Amino acid sequence: MIPFSHVTRVNDTSVRYTIVLDEDSANNIQRDSADRPLNEIGLFMKNPQGRSSDASLLIAYRKFSDITKASDFALVFRWTINF
């Protein structure tokens, strides 16, 4: 969940979402005894079509070069969605 304080209305047709992986998040992610880098991120919206049953929808996706996350730094992702 993105805190409401990290959602900014830019103008009448745009909203900016800020996703923060702080110094304590996503460090040393392991699978099969090996560290795995981060190399993609997605933004899901909960039930944007107002269906009777909740259905999340992937509204943004980005692949990027491998980053091995450590406690030495935070990662900040900013997405601006235009409607």
N, CA, C and O atoms as a Maestro MAE file, in Angstrom:
{
 s_m_m2io_version
 :::
 2.0.0
}

f_m_ct {
 s_m_title
 :::
 protein
 m_atom[332] {
  # First column is atom index #
  i_m_mmod_type
  r_m_x_coord
  r_m_y_coord
  r_m_z_coord
  i_m_residue_number
  s_m_chain_name
  s_m_pdb_residue_name
  s_m_pdb_atom_name
  i_m_atomic_number
  :::
  1 25 0.843 -1.183 0.000 1 A "MET " " N  " 7
  2 3 0.000 0.000 0.000 1 A "MET " " CA " 6
  3 2 0.888 1.246 0.000 1 A "MET " " C  " 6
  4 15 1.846 1.343 0.767 1 A "MET " " O  " 8
  5 25 0.561 2.166 -0.849 2 A "ILE " " N  " 7
  6 3 1.277 3.431 -0.886 2 A "ILE " " CA " 6
  7 2 0.557 4.395 0.058 2 A "ILE " " C  " 6
  8 15 -0.638 4.635 -0.109 2 A "ILE " " O  " 8
  9 25 1.257 4.945 1.039 3 A "PRO " " N  " 7
  10 3 0.603 5.885 1.959 3 A "PRO " " CA " 6
  11 2 0.037 7.083 1.195 3 A "PRO " " C  " 6
  12 15 0.622 7.544 0.215 3 A "PRO " " O  " 8
  13 25 -1.103 7.573 1.658 4 A "PHE " " N  " 7
  14 3 -1.735 8.723 1.001 4 A "PHE " " CA " 6
  15 2 -0.781 9.915 0.920 4 A "PHE " " C  " 6
  16 15 -0.877 10.724 -0.004 4 A "PHE " " O  " 8
  17 25 0.131 10.026 1.872 5 A "SER " " N  " 7
  18 3 1.095 11.126 1.865 5 A "SER " " CA " 6
  19 2 2.088 11.018 0.710 5 A "SER " " C  " 6
  20 15 2.807 11.975 0.423 5 A "SER " " O  " 8
  21 25 2.135 9.849 0.040 6 A "HIS " " N  " 7
  22 3 3.032 9.649 -1.104 6 A "HIS " " CA " 6
  23 2 2.291 9.696 -2.433 6 A "HIS " " C  " 6
  24 15 2.818 9.281 -3.465 6 A "HIS " " O  " 8
  25 25 1.058 10.207 -2.397 7 A "VAL " " N  " 7
  26 3 0.254 10.379 -3.606 7 A "VAL " " CA " 6
  27 2 -0.008 11.874 -3.767 7 A "VAL " " C  " 6
  28 15 -0.563 12.518 -2.877 7 A "VAL " " O  " 8
  29 25 0.400 12.416 -4.916 8 A "THR " " N  " 7
  30 3 0.282 13.855 -5.144 8 A "THR " " CA " 6
  31 2 -0.494 14.131 -6.422 8 A "THR " " C  " 6
  32 15 -0.180 13.585 -7.481 8 A "THR " " O  " 8
  33 25 -1.493 14.967 -6.318 9 A "ARG " " N  " 7
  34 3 -2.203 15.405 -7.523 9 A "ARG " " CA " 6
  35 2 -1.366 16.497 -8.174 9 A "ARG " " C  " 6
  36 15 -1.157 17.560 -7.590 9 A "ARG " " O  " 8
  37 25 -0.892 16.233 -9.376 10 A "VAL " " N  " 7
  38 3 -0.023 17.171 -10.087 10 A "VAL " " CA " 6
  39 2 -0.858 18.252 -10.756 10 A "VAL " " C  " 6
  40 15 -0.544 19.439 -10.662 10 A "VAL " " O  " 8
  41 25 -1.921 17.837 -11.429 11 A "ASN " " N  " 7
  42 3 -2.869 18.767 -12.048 11 A "ASN " " CA " 6
  43 2 -4.191 18.022 -12.223 11 A "ASN " " C  " 6
  44 15 -4.378 16.960 -11.630 11 A "ASN " " O  " 8
  45 25 -5.109 18.561 -13.026 12 A "ASP " " N  " 7
  46 3 -6.429 17.945 -13.168 12 A "ASP " " CA " 6
  47 2 -6.398 16.551 -13.784 12 A "ASP " " C  " 6
  48 15 -7.335 15.774 -13.603 12 A "ASP " " O  " 8
  49 25 -5.325 16.226 -14.512 13 A "THR " " N  " 7
  50 3 -5.285 14.946 -15.221 13 A "THR " " CA " 6
  51 2 -4.097 14.063 -14.841 13 A "THR " " C  " 6
  52 15 -3.878 13.032 -15.478 13 A "THR " " O  " 8
  53 25 -3.325 14.441 -13.819 14 A "SER " " N  " 7
  54 3 -2.117 13.683 -13.463 14 A "SER " " CA " 6
  55 2 -2.008 13.466 -11.958 14 A "SER " " C  " 6
  56 15 -2.331 14.339 -11.153 14 A "SER " " O  " 8
  57 25 -1.542 12.270 -11.611 15 A "VAL " " N  " 7
  58 3 -1.285 11.920 -10.216 15 A "VAL " " CA " 6
  59 2 0.115 11.324 -10.131 15 A "VAL " " C  " 6
  60 15 0.493 10.511 -10.974 15 A "VAL " " O  " 8
  61 25 0.887 11.719 -9.122 16 A "ARG " " N  " 7
  62 3 2.230 11.177 -8.919 16 A "ARG " " CA " 6
  63 2 2.221 10.267 -7.699 16 A "ARG " " C  " 6
  64 15 1.734 10.633 -6.630 16 A "ARG " " O  " 8
  65 25 2.773 9.070 -7.888 17 A "TYR " " N  " 7
  66 3 2.917 8.090 -6.823 17 A "TYR " " CA " 6
  67 2 4.395 7.960 -6.496 17 A "TYR " " C  " 6
  68 15 5.221 7.836 -7.401 17 A "TYR " " O  " 8
  69 25 4.737 7.986 -5.223 18 A "THR " " N  " 7
  70 3 6.116 7.821 -4.784 18 A "THR " " CA " 6
  71 2 6.206 6.537 -3.973 18 A "THR " " C  " 6
  72 15 5.527 6.376 -2.959 18 A "THR " " O  " 8
  73 25 7.058 5.624 -4.438 19 A "ILE " " N  " 7
  74 3 7.274 4.349 -3.770 19 A "ILE " " CA " 6
  75 2 8.677 4.378 -3.178 19 A "ILE " " C  " 6
  76 15 9.653 4.590 -3.897 19 A "ILE " " O  " 8
  77 25 8.779 4.167 -1.877 20 A "VAL " " N  " 7
  78 3 10.074 4.234 -1.191 20 A "VAL " " CA " 6
  79 2 10.432 2.861 -0.640 20 A "VAL " " C  " 6
  80 15 9.694 2.291 0.164 20 A "VAL " " O  " 8
  81 25 11.565 2.340 -1.077 21 A "LEU " " N  " 7
  82 3 12.159 1.161 -0.441 21 A "LEU " " CA " 6
  83 2 13.252 1.706 0.451 21 A "LEU " " C  " 6
  84 15 14.353 2.002 -0.012 21 A "LEU " " O  " 8
  85 25 12.946 1.840 1.739 22 A "ASP " " N  " 7
  86 3 13.901 2.472 2.656 22 A "ASP " " CA " 6
  87 2 15.098 1.568 2.927 22 A "ASP " " C  " 6
  88 15 15.215 0.481 2.361 22 A "ASP " " O  " 8
  89 25 15.975 2.035 3.793 23 A "GLU " " N  " 7
  90 3 17.222 1.322 4.078 23 A "GLU " " CA " 6
  91 2 16.985 -0.088 4.621 23 A "GLU " " C  " 6
  92 15 17.859 -0.948 4.511 23 A "GLU " " O  " 8
  93 25 15.813 -0.328 5.204 24 A "ASP " " N  " 7
  94 3 15.520 -1.624 5.812 24 A "ASP " " CA " 6
  95 2 14.689 -2.548 4.920 24 A "ASP " " C  " 6
  96 15 14.378 -3.668 5.326 24 A "ASP " " O  " 8
  97 25 14.328 -2.107 3.725 25 A "SER " " N  " 7
  98 3 13.435 -2.882 2.856 25 A "SER " " CA " 6
  99 2 14.181 -3.555 1.712 25 A "SER " " C  " 6
  100 15 15.106 -2.985 1.134 25 A "SER " " O  " 8
  101 25 13.764 -4.775 1.393 26 A "ALA " " N  " 7
  102 3 14.232 -5.526 0.217 26 A "ALA " " CA " 6
  103 2 15.737 -5.749 0.180 26 A "ALA " " C  " 6
  104 15 16.328 -5.800 -0.899 26 A "ALA " " O  " 8
  105 25 16.355 -5.882 1.329 27 A "ASN " " N  " 7
  106 3 17.795 -6.136 1.377 27 A "ASN " " CA " 6
  107 2 18.081 -7.625 1.271 27 A "ASN " " C  " 6
  108 15 17.365 -8.450 1.838 27 A "ASN " " O  " 8
  109 25 19.131 -7.957 0.543 28 A "ASN " " N  " 7
  110 3 19.624 -9.334 0.450 28 A "ASN " " CA " 6
  111 2 18.520 -10.334 0.135 28 A "ASN " " C  " 6
  112 15 18.387 -11.357 0.806 28 A "ASN " " O  " 8
  113 25 17.737 -10.035 -0.882 29 A "ILE " " N  " 7
  114 3 16.691 -10.959 -1.312 29 A "ILE " " CA " 6
  115 2 17.370 -12.206 -1.860 29 A "ILE " " C  " 6
  116 15 18.236 -12.128 -2.732 29 A "ILE " " O  " 8
  117 25 16.962 -13.358 -1.331 30 A "GLN " " N  " 7
  118 3 17.623 -14.594 -1.735 30 A "GLN " " CA " 6
  119 2 16.625 -15.583 -2.314 30 A "GLN " " C  " 6
  120 15 15.468 -15.666 -1.902 30 A "GLN " " O  " 8
  121 25 17.123 -16.319 -3.275 31 A "ARG " " N  " 7
  122 3 16.384 -17.442 -3.835 31 A "ARG " " CA " 6
  123 2 17.425 -18.470 -4.237 31 A "ARG " " C  " 6
  124 15 18.405 -18.131 -4.900 31 A "ARG " " O  " 8
  125 25 17.234 -19.680 -3.858 32 A "ASP " " N  " 7
  126 3 18.190 -20.755 -4.151 32 A "ASP " " CA " 6
  127 2 19.573 -20.436 -3.590 32 A "ASP " " C  " 6
  128 15 20.581 -20.708 -4.242 32 A "ASP " " O  " 8
  129 25 19.632 -19.864 -2.391 33 A "SER " " N  " 7
  130 3 20.879 -19.556 -1.672 33 A "SER " " CA " 6
  131 2 21.746 -18.496 -2.341 33 A "SER " " C  " 6
  132 15 22.923 -18.370 -2.002 33 A "SER " " O  " 8
  133 25 21.205 -17.741 -3.271 34 A "ALA " " N  " 7
  134 3 21.984 -16.683 -3.929 34 A "ALA " " CA " 6
  135 2 21.213 -15.364 -3.854 34 A "ALA " " C  " 6
  136 15 19.986 -15.342 -3.949 34 A "ALA " " O  " 8
  137 25 21.954 -14.269 -3.683 35 A "ASP " " N  " 7
  138 3 21.313 -12.952 -3.687 35 A "ASP " " CA " 6
  139 2 20.739 -12.666 -5.067 35 A "ASP " " C  " 6
  140 15 21.356 -12.980 -6.085 35 A "ASP " " O  " 8
  141 25 19.574 -12.078 -5.091 36 A "ARG " " N  " 7
  142 3 18.908 -11.723 -6.346 36 A "ARG " " CA " 6
  143 2 18.759 -10.210 -6.411 36 A "ARG " " C  " 6
  144 15 18.285 -9.592 -5.458 36 A "ARG " " O  " 8
  145 25 19.149 -9.622 -7.501 37 A "PRO " " N  " 7
  146 3 19.000 -8.169 -7.624 37 A "PRO " " CA " 6
  147 2 17.552 -7.784 -7.925 37 A "PRO " " C  " 6
  148 15 16.759 -8.605 -8.387 37 A "PRO " " O  " 8
  149 25 17.229 -6.537 -7.658 38 A "LEU " " N  " 7
  150 3 15.952 -5.980 -8.086 38 A "LEU " " CA " 6
  151 2 16.141 -5.503 -9.522 38 A "LEU " " C  " 6
  152 15 17.168 -4.907 -9.847 38 A "LEU " " O  " 8
  153 25 15.158 -5.761 -10.381 39 A "ASN " " N  " 7
  154 3 15.278 -5.284 -11.755 39 A "ASN " " CA " 6
  155 2 13.933 -4.983 -12.409 39 A "ASN " " C  " 6
  156 15 13.847 -4.828 -13.627 39 A "ASN " " O  " 8
  157 25 12.889 -4.902 -11.595 40 A "GLU " " N  " 7
  158 3 11.594 -4.513 -12.126 40 A "GLU " " CA " 6
  159 2 10.706 -4.018 -10.986 40 A "GLU " " C  " 6
  160 15 10.907 -4.354 -9.819 40 A "GLU " " O  " 8
  161 25 9.724 -3.212 -11.363 41 A "ILE " " N  " 7
  162 3 8.762 -2.712 -10.382 41 A "ILE " " CA " 6
  163 2 7.413 -2.566 -11.081 41 A "ILE " " C  " 6
  164 15 7.348 -2.271 -12.275 41 A "ILE " " O  " 8
  165 25 6.361 -2.771 -10.336 42 A "GLY " " N  " 7
  166 3 5.018 -2.621 -10.882 42 A "GLY " " CA " 6
  167 2 4.143 -1.839 -9.926 42 A "GLY " " C  " 6
  168 15 4.350 -1.855 -8.713 42 A "GLY " " O  " 8
  169 25 3.176 -1.162 -10.483 43 A "LEU " " N  " 7
  170 3 2.220 -0.384 -9.702 43 A "LEU " " CA " 6
  171 2 0.833 -0.952 -9.985 43 A "LEU " " C  " 6
  172 15 0.365 -0.943 -11.124 43 A "LEU " " O  " 8
  173 25 0.186 -1.444 -8.932 44 A "PHE " " N  " 7
  174 3 -1.154 -2.009 -9.055 44 A "PHE " " CA " 6
  175 2 -2.176 -1.056 -8.458 44 A "PHE " " C  " 6
  176 15 -1.899 -0.366 -7.478 44 A "PHE " " O  " 8
  177 25 -3.345 -1.026 -9.051 45 A "MET " " N  " 7
  178 3 -4.442 -0.223 -8.514 45 A "MET " " CA " 6
  179 2 -5.545 -1.198 -8.101 45 A "MET " " C  " 6
  180 15 -5.912 -2.104 -8.849 45 A "MET " " O  " 8
  181 25 -6.058 -0.985 -6.895 46 A "LYS " " N  " 7
  182 3 -7.089 -1.881 -6.371 46 A "LYS " " CA " 6
  183 2 -8.451 -1.503 -6.944 46 A "LYS " " C  " 6
  184 15 -8.967 -0.412 -6.702 46 A "LYS " " O  " 8
  185 25 -9.005 -2.413 -7.691 47 A "ASN " " N  " 7
  186 3 -10.369 -2.319 -8.214 47 A "ASN " " CA " 6
  187 2 -10.688 -0.987 -8.895 47 A "ASN " " C  " 6
  188 15 -11.668 -0.336 -8.533 47 A "ASN " " O  " 8
  189 25 -9.877 -0.568 -9.878 48 A "PRO " " N  " 7
  190 3 -10.119 0.730 -10.521 48 A "PRO " " CA " 6
  191 2 -11.401 0.764 -11.361 48 A "PRO " " C  " 6
  192 15 -11.909 1.839 -11.680 48 A "PRO " " O  " 8
  193 25 -11.914 -0.407 -11.715 49 A "GLN " " N  " 7
  194 3 -13.119 -0.456 -12.536 49 A "GLN " " CA " 6
  195 2 -14.391 -0.575 -11.708 49 A "GLN " " C  " 6
  196 15 -15.492 -0.654 -12.254 49 A "GLN " " O  " 8
  197 25 -14.232 -0.587 -10.363 50 A "GLY " " N  " 7
  198 3 -15.389 -0.607 -9.466 50 A "GLY " " CA " 6
  199 2 -16.224 -1.873 -9.548 50 A "GLY " " C  " 6
  200 15 -17.444 -1.818 -9.400 50 A "GLY " " O  " 8
  201 25 -15.595 -2.995 -9.779 51 A "ARG " " N  " 7
  202 3 -16.325 -4.265 -9.853 51 A "ARG " " CA " 6
  203 2 -16.806 -4.691 -8.470 51 A "ARG " " C  " 6
  204 15 -16.284 -4.236 -7.452 51 A "ARG " " O  " 8
  205 25 -17.788 -5.554 -8.445 52 A "SER " " N  " 7
  206 3 -18.347 -6.000 -7.164 52 A "SER " " CA " 6
  207 2 -17.336 -6.807 -6.356 52 A "SER " " C  " 6
  208 15 -17.348 -6.754 -5.126 52 A "SER " " O  " 8
  209 25 -16.463 -7.552 -7.028 53 A "SER " " N  " 7
  210 3 -15.389 -8.247 -6.321 53 A "SER " " CA " 6
  211 2 -14.077 -7.520 -6.624 53 A "SER " " C  " 6
  212 15 -13.835 -7.094 -7.753 53 A "SER " " O  " 8
  213 25 -13.240 -7.385 -5.598 54 A "ASP " " N  " 7
  214 3 -11.970 -6.678 -5.777 54 A "ASP " " CA " 6
  215 2 -11.110 -7.358 -6.828 54 A "ASP " " C  " 6
  216 15 -10.920 -8.574 -6.796 54 A "ASP " " O  " 8
  217 25 -10.597 -6.576 -7.748 55 A "ALA " " N  " 7
  218 3 -9.705 -7.097 -8.788 55 A "ALA " " CA " 6
  219 2 -8.632 -6.046 -9.037 55 A "ALA " " C  " 6
  220 15 -8.916 -4.966 -9.555 55 A "ALA " " O  " 8
  221 25 -7.394 -6.372 -8.662 56 A "SER " " N  " 7
  222 3 -6.292 -5.433 -8.876 56 A "SER " " CA " 6
  223 2 -5.892 -5.434 -10.347 56 A "SER " " C  " 6
  224 15 -6.045 -6.435 -11.046 56 A "SER " " O  " 8
  225 25 -5.378 -4.293 -10.802 57 A "LEU " " N  " 7
  226 3 -4.972 -4.126 -12.190 57 A "LEU " " CA " 6
  227 2 -3.579 -3.515 -12.223 57 A "LEU " " C  " 6
  228 15 -3.326 -2.508 -11.562 57 A "LEU " " O  " 8
  229 25 -2.680 -4.115 -12.986 58 A "LEU " " N  " 7
  230 3 -1.337 -3.566 -13.167 58 A "LEU " " CA " 6
  231 2 -1.458 -2.341 -14.066 58 A "LEU " " C  " 6
  232 15 -1.831 -2.460 -15.233 58 A "LEU " " O  " 8
  233 25 -1.143 -1.155 -13.522 59 A "ILE " " N  " 7
  234 3 -1.297 0.070 -14.302 59 A "ILE " " CA " 6
  235 2 0.032 0.656 -14.754 59 A "ILE " " C  " 6
  236 15 0.058 1.535 -15.616 59 A "ILE " " O  " 8
  237 25 1.149 0.173 -14.177 60 A "ALA " " N  " 7
  238 3 2.469 0.659 -14.598 60 A "ALA " " CA " 6
  239 2 3.494 -0.432 -14.311 60 A "ALA " " C  " 6
  240 15 3.405 -1.151 -13.316 60 A "ALA " " O  " 8
  241 25 4.455 -0.532 -15.198 61 A "TYR " " N  " 7
  242 3 5.505 -1.541 -15.050 61 A "TYR " " CA " 6
  243 2 6.781 -0.973 -15.646 61 A "TYR " " C  " 6
  244 15 6.753 -0.288 -16.668 61 A "TYR " " O  " 8
  245 25 7.903 -1.267 -14.992 62 A "ARG " " N  " 7
  246 3 9.197 -0.800 -15.504 62 A "ARG " " CA " 6
  247 2 10.272 -1.832 -15.187 62 A "ARG " " C  " 6
  248 15 10.407 -2.269 -14.044 62 A "ARG " " O  " 8
  249 25 11.026 -2.213 -16.196 63 A "LYS " " N  " 7
  250 3 12.196 -3.063 -16.033 63 A "LYS " " CA " 6
  251 2 13.411 -2.143 -16.056 63 A "LYS " " C  " 6
  252 15 13.438 -1.166 -16.805 63 A "LYS " " O  " 8
  253 25 14.420 -2.451 -15.235 64 A "PHE " " N  " 7
  254 3 15.616 -1.621 -15.178 64 A "PHE " " CA " 6
  255 2 16.826 -2.500 -14.922 64 A "PHE " " C  " 6
  256 15 16.684 -3.692 -14.647 64 A "PHE " " O  " 8
  257 25 18.003 -1.925 -15.012 65 A "SER " " N  " 7
  258 3 19.243 -2.655 -14.769 65 A "SER " " CA " 6
  259 2 19.264 -3.189 -13.342 65 A "SER " " C  " 6
  260 15 18.673 -2.599 -12.438 65 A "SER " " O  " 8
  261 25 19.949 -4.309 -13.152 66 A "ASP " " N  " 7
  262 3 20.024 -4.945 -11.837 66 A "ASP " " CA " 6
  263 2 20.560 -4.005 -10.766 66 A "ASP " " C  " 6
  264 15 21.558 -3.312 -10.964 66 A "ASP " " O  " 8
  265 25 19.875 -3.998 -9.628 67 A "ILE " " N  " 7
  266 3 20.321 -3.262 -8.443 67 A "ILE " " CA " 6
  267 2 20.304 -4.245 -7.278 67 A "ILE " " C  " 6
  268 15 19.263 -4.829 -6.975 67 A "ILE " " O  " 8
  269 25 21.429 -4.429 -6.633 68 A "THR " " N  " 7
  270 3 21.474 -5.247 -5.428 68 A "THR " " CA " 6
  271 2 21.213 -4.322 -4.251 68 A "THR " " C  " 6
  272 15 22.062 -3.506 -3.893 68 A "THR " " O  " 8
  273 25 20.051 -4.449 -3.656 69 A "LYS " " N  " 7
  274 3 19.627 -3.563 -2.570 69 A "LYS " " CA " 6
  275 2 20.372 -3.928 -1.294 69 A "LYS " " C  " 6
  276 15 20.513 -5.102 -0.953 69 A "LYS " " O  " 8
  277 25 20.847 -2.901 -0.596 70 A "ALA " " N  " 7
  278 3 21.551 -3.072 0.678 70 A "ALA " " CA " 6
  279 2 21.046 -2.015 1.660 70 A "ALA " " C  " 6
  280 15 20.341 -1.082 1.275 70 A "ALA " " O  " 8
  281 25 21.409 -2.169 2.908 71 A "SER " " N  " 7
  282 3 20.962 -1.229 3.940 71 A "SER " " CA " 6
  283 2 21.699 0.109 3.877 71 A "SER " " C  " 6
  284 15 21.416 1.004 4.673 71 A "SER " " O  " 8
  285 25 22.630 0.256 2.951 72 A "ASP " " N  " 7
  286 3 23.384 1.501 2.798 72 A "ASP " " CA " 6
  287 2 22.590 2.605 2.112 72 A "ASP " " C  " 6
  288 15 22.993 3.767 2.150 72 A "ASP " " O  " 8
  289 25 21.458 2.256 1.481 73 A "PHE " " N  " 7
  290 3 20.730 3.268 0.706 73 A "PHE " " CA " 6
  291 2 19.250 2.911 0.594 73 A "PHE " " C  " 6
  292 15 18.838 1.780 0.853 73 A "PHE " " O  " 8
  293 25 18.473 3.906 0.203 74 A "ALA " " N  " 7
  294 3 17.058 3.729 -0.094 74 A "ALA " " CA " 6
  295 2 16.873 3.881 -1.600 74 A "ALA " " C  " 6
  296 15 17.676 4.530 -2.270 74 A "ALA " " O  " 8
  297 25 15.830 3.290 -2.117 75 A "LEU " " N  " 7
  298 3 15.443 3.481 -3.513 75 A "LEU " " CA " 6
  299 2 14.118 4.215 -3.529 75 A "LEU " " C  " 6
  300 15 13.202 3.867 -2.783 75 A "LEU " " O  " 8
  301 25 14.013 5.220 -4.368 76 A "VAL " " N  " 7
  302 3 12.775 5.981 -4.487 76 A "VAL " " CA " 6
  303 2 12.324 5.913 -5.944 76 A "VAL " " C  " 6
  304 15 13.071 6.271 -6.855 76 A "VAL " " O  " 8
  305 25 11.103 5.454 -6.148 77 A "PHE " " N  " 7
  306 3 10.505 5.391 -7.481 77 A "PHE " " CA " 6
  307 2 9.372 6.404 -7.518 77 A "PHE " " C  " 6
  308 15 8.544 6.450 -6.608 77 A "PHE " " O  " 8
  309 25 9.335 7.214 -8.568 78 A "ARG " " N  " 7
  310 3 8.243 8.194 -8.747 78 A "ARG " " CA " 6
  311 2 7.588 7.938 -10.092 78 A "ARG " " C  " 6
  312 15 8.240 7.889 -11.135 78 A "ARG " " O  " 8
  313 25 6.279 7.776 -10.028 79 A "TRP " " N  " 7
  314 3 5.505 7.538 -11.236 79 A "TRP " " CA " 6
  315 2 4.452 8.627 -11.367 79 A "TRP " " C  " 6
  316 15 3.741 8.924 -10.407 79 A "TRP " " O  " 8
  317 25 4.349 9.213 -12.533 80 A "THR " " N  " 7
  318 3 3.269 10.150 -12.804 80 A "THR " " CA " 6
  319 2 2.353 9.497 -13.824 80 A "THR " " C  " 6
  320 15 2.777 9.142 -14.924 80 A "THR " " O  " 8
  321 25 1.106 9.346 -13.448 81 A "ILE " " N  " 7
  322 3 0.093 8.736 -14.304 81 A "ILE " " CA " 6
  323 2 -0.814 9.847 -14.822 81 A "ILE " " C  " 6
  324 15 -1.354 10.638 -14.048 81 A "ILE " " O  " 8
  325 25 -0.971 9.894 -16.144 82 A "ASN " " N  " 7
  326 3 -1.840 10.879 -16.781 82 A "ASN " " CA " 6
  327 2 -3.121 10.186 -17.212 82 A "ASN " " C  " 6
  328 15 -3.082 9.128 -17.839 82 A "ASN " " O  " 8
  329 25 -4.254 10.783 -16.876 83 A "PHE " " N  " 7
  330 3 -5.557 10.236 -17.235 83 A "PHE " " CA " 6
  331 2 -6.163 11.005 -18.378 83 A "PHE " " C  " 6
  332 15 -7.267 10.686 -18.820 83 A "PHE " " O  " 8
  :::
 }
 m_bond[331] {
  # First column is bond index #
  i_m_from
  i_m_to
  i_m_order
  :::
  1 1 2 1
  2 2 3 1
  3 3 4 2
  4 3 5 1
  5 5 6 1
  6 6 7 1
  7 7 8 2
  8 7 9 1
  9 9 10 1
  10 10 11 1
  11 11 12 2
  12 11 13 1
  13 13 14 1
  14 14 15 1
  15 15 16 2
  16 15 17 1
  17 17 18 1
  18 18 19 1
  19 19 20 2
  20 19 21 1
  21 21 22 1
  22 22 23 1
  23 23 24 2
  24 23 25 1
  25 25 26 1
  26 26 27 1
  27 27 28 2
  28 27 29 1
  29 29 30 1
  30 30 31 1
  31 31 32 2
  32 31 33 1
  33 33 34 1
  34 34 35 1
  35 35 36 2
  36 35 37 1
  37 37 38 1
  38 38 39 1
  39 39 40 2
  40 39 41 1
  41 41 42 1
  42 42 43 1
  43 43 44 2
  44 43 45 1
  45 45 46 1
  46 46 47 1
  47 47 48 2
  48 47 49 1
  49 49 50 1
  50 50 51 1
  51 51 52 2
  52 51 53 1
  53 53 54 1
  54 54 55 1
  55 55 56 2
  56 55 57 1
  57 57 58 1
  58 58 59 1
  59 59 60 2
  60 59 61 1
  61 61 62 1
  62 62 63 1
  63 63 64 2
  64 63 65 1
  65 65 66 1
  66 66 67 1
  67 67 68 2
  68 67 69 1
  69 69 70 1
  70 70 71 1
  71 71 72 2
  72 71 73 1
  73 73 74 1
  74 74 75 1
  75 75 76 2
  76 75 77 1
  77 77 78 1
  78 78 79 1
  79 79 80 2
  80 79 81 1
  81 81 82 1
  82 82 83 1
  83 83 84 2
  84 83 85 1
  85 85 86 1
  86 86 87 1
  87 87 88 2
  88 87 89 1
  89 89 90 1
  90 90 91 1
  91 91 92 2
  92 91 93 1
  93 93 94 1
  94 94 95 1
  95 95 96 2
  96 95 97 1
  97 97 98 1
  98 98 99 1
  99 99 100 2
  100 99 101 1
  101 101 102 1
  102 102 103 1
  103 103 104 2
  104 103 105 1
  105 105 106 1
  106 106 107 1
  107 107 108 2
  108 107 109 1
  109 109 110 1
  110 110 111 1
  111 111 112 2
  112 111 113 1
  113 113 114 1
  114 114 115 1
  115 115 116 2
  116 115 117 1
  117 117 118 1
  118 118 119 1
  119 119 120 2
  120 119 121 1
  121 121 122 1
  122 122 123 1
  123 123 124 2
  124 123 125 1
  125 125 126 1
  126 126 127 1
  127 127 128 2
  128 127 129 1
  129 129 130 1
  130 130 131 1
  131 131 132 2
  132 131 133 1
  133 133 134 1
  134 134 135 1
  135 135 136 2
  136 135 137 1
  137 137 138 1
  138 138 139 1
  139 139 140 2
  140 139 141 1
  141 141 142 1
  142 142 143 1
  143 143 144 2
  144 143 145 1
  145 145 146 1
  146 146 147 1
  147 147 148 2
  148 147 149 1
  149 149 150 1
  150 150 151 1
  151 151 152 2
  152 151 153 1
  153 153 154 1
  154 154 155 1
  155 155 156 2
  156 155 157 1
  157 157 158 1
  158 158 159 1
  159 159 160 2
  160 159 161 1
  161 161 162 1
  162 162 163 1
  163 163 164 2
  164 163 165 1
  165 165 166 1
  166 166 167 1
  167 167 168 2
  168 167 169 1
  169 169 170 1
  170 170 171 1
  171 171 172 2
  172 171 173 1
  173 173 174 1
  174 174 175 1
  175 175 176 2
  176 175 177 1
  177 177 178 1
  178 178 179 1
  179 179 180 2
  180 179 181 1
  181 181 182 1
  182 182 183 1
  183 183 184 2
  184 183 185 1
  185 185 186 1
  186 186 187 1
  187 187 188 2
  188 187 189 1
  189 189 190 1
  190 190 191 1
  191 191 192 2
  192 191 193 1
  193 193 194 1
  194 194 195 1
  195 195 196 2
  196 195 197 1
  197 197 198 1
  198 198 199 1
  199 199 200 2
  200 199 201 1
  201 201 202 1
  202 202 203 1
  203 203 204 2
  204 203 205 1
  205 205 206 1
  206 206 207 1
  207 207 208 2
  208 207 209 1
  209 209 210 1
  210 210 211 1
  211 211 212 2
  212 211 213 1
  213 213 214 1
  214 214 215 1
  215 215 216 2
  216 215 217 1
  217 217 218 1
  218 218 219 1
  219 219 220 2
  220 219 221 1
  221 221 222 1
  222 222 223 1
  223 223 224 2
  224 223 225 1
  225 225 226 1
  226 226 227 1
  227 227 228 2
  228 227 229 1
  229 229 230 1
  230 230 231 1
  231 231 232 2
  232 231 233 1
  233 233 234 1
  234 234 235 1
  235 235 236 2
  236 235 237 1
  237 237 238 1
  238 238 239 1
  239 239 240 2
  240 239 241 1
  241 241 242 1
  242 242 243 1
  243 243 244 2
  244 243 245 1
  245 245 246 1
  246 246 247 1
  247 247 248 2
  248 247 249 1
  249 249 250 1
  250 250 251 1
  251 251 252 2
  252 251 253 1
  253 253 254 1
  254 254 255 1
  255 255 256 2
  256 255 257 1
  257 257 258 1
  258 258 259 1
  259 259 260 2
  260 259 261 1
  261 261 262 1
  262 262 263 1
  263 263 264 2
  264 263 265 1
  265 265 266 1
  266 266 267 1
  267 267 268 2
  268 267 269 1
  269 269 270 1
  270 270 271 1
  271 271 272 2
  272 271 273 1
  273 273 274 1
  274 274 275 1
  275 275 276 2
  276 275 277 1
  277 277 278 1
  278 278 279 1
  279 279 280 2
  280 279 281 1
  281 281 282 1
  282 282 283 1
  283 283 284 2
  284 283 285 1
  285 285 286 1
  286 286 287 1
  287 287 288 2
  288 287 289 1
  289 289 290 1
  290 290 291 1
  291 291 292 2
  292 291 293 1
  293 293 294 1
  294 294 295 1
  295 295 296 2
  296 295 297 1
  297 297 298 1
  298 298 299 1
  299 299 300 2
  300 299 301 1
  301 301 302 1
  302 302 303 1
  303 303 304 2
  304 303 305 1
  305 305 306 1
  306 306 307 1
  307 307 308 2
  308 307 309 1
  309 309 310 1
  310 310 311 1
  311 311 312 2
  312 311 313 1
  313 313 314 1
  314 314 315 1
  315 315 316 2
  316 315 317 1
  317 317 318 1
  318 318 319 1
  319 319 320 2
  320 319 321 1
  321 321 322 1
  322 322 323 1
  323 323 324 2
  324 323 325 1
  325 325 326 1
  326 326 327 1
  327 327 328 2
  328 327 329 1
  329 329 330 1
  330 330 331 1
  331 331 332 2
  :::
 }
}
